[in-house]
């Protein structure tokens, strides 16, 4: 195994308030509508996040940072369906009000830089990019329609 790790960074600008974005990230009913049909969350410090973001691999994560409506950090638990790893994979959602909208940044880290992880790394990076695009559409539709979250 290599000691090197890799990560990814995504940004999406959403024309809606940070509270609407936060609810979409942390409310069970909303999460399944934009992230994955089998997604689950226990939204609190020490809670749990579970989803199949790439529709292939099931991920389970411990919520180690929970700061409404600013930050949600997930620390992924080991999975028997993934290649072995000694690193800790992390996804850190940072939510920042900006003008009439909200900037959402996702910083992923801890993905092993080994050939065994190449496919998984591409799936994670691409799948989160697609999921954030779905989040944008979902939240902006709610904001335009005035639908309560």
N, C-alpha and C positions, 0 to 999 in steps of 0.2 A: 504494500500500500504506500502511496505517496503521502507526504505530509502537506502537500499543497491542496488548497481548496479554491473553489470558484463560486461566484455569485451572480446575481442579476439585479437590475434596477428598472422599475417601471414607473411611469407617471401618467396620470390621467386627470384632466381638468373637467370637473362636473359642474354644470350650471344649476346648482341647488345648494342649500345650506348644509353645513357640516353635520347638523343633527340628523337630517334625512340620510346622509351617507352613513353615519354611524349606525343608525337603525338597520339599514340594509346589510351591514356587515355583522351585526350582533343579534338580530332578531331571527329566530328559527324559521318562521314562516317566510320571511323575506329572503333569507339566505338560500333556501331551496329553490326559489324562483329565478335567481340569477347565477348562482354558483354551481350547484349540482343537486339533482333530485334527492340524493341520499345524504346530503350535508346535514350535520348536526352541530350544535354549539351549546355550551353551558357558559353564558357570557358573564364571567367574573374572573377576578384574579385567582389563579389556581384552577380555573375551569378547563373545559375540553373543547377542541375543535376537531371535527372529522369530516372529510370529504374526499371525493374522487375527482379532483380538479381536472385531470387529463382523461377521465372516463375509463382509465385502465388501472391505475394504482390507487389503492385506498391509503389515505394519509390520516394519521391521528397525531394531534399535537396538544401539548400542555400550554395554557395561556399564562405566560409569566408576567406580562405587562398588560394591564387593563386600565386605561385612563380615558374615560368618556369625556368628550367625543374627539379625543386627540390621537390616541395611540393604542394599537393592539399588536402584541408580539406573540408569535407562535413558535414554540420549540418542539420540533417533531420527535416523536418517539420512534425507537427502532422498529423496523417492519421486516418480517420474514420474507416478504415478496420483493424486497429490494436487495441489491448487492450489499455485502458487508461493508461497514464503515465505522471508523472510530471518531468521526467528527460529529458535531451537533449541528443539524440543519435548522435554520431560523428564517422565518418570514416576519418582517416588521412593517406593519401598516402605519403610516404617518399621515394624519389628516390635518389639513391647514386651511382655514377660511382665507379666501382671496377675492376681494371685490364682491361681485354678485354670486360667486360660486365657491367651490372648494377644490383644493389640489389634494389628490391622493397619491402618495408615494408608497411603493412596495419595494423593500430592500430584502432580497433573499441572499443568504450566505450559508457557508458550511457544506456545500456540495463537493464531494471528493473530485479532484481533478485526475481521475484515472479512467482508462478506457472502459472499464466495467460500468462506469457511471455516465458515459457520454450520452447514451440514448435517454436515460432518465433526466439528465440535466436539460437536454433540449425539450423534452416533454414539459418539465416544470416551467422553464422560462416561457415557452410558447403558450402553454395552457393558462398561466397566470395573466399573460398579456391579453388573451382572448377573454378570460373571466372579467378582467377590469373593464374591457370594452362593454361587456354585458351589464356590469354594474352601472356604468355611465348611462346607458340607454334606460335601464330599469329606474334609476333614481330620477333622471331628467323627466321621464314620462310621469312619474308620481308628482314631481314638482309642477309640471305644466297642467296636469289634470286637477291638482288640488286634492288628490286622493290621500286620505290620512294614511300614514305609514303603518 
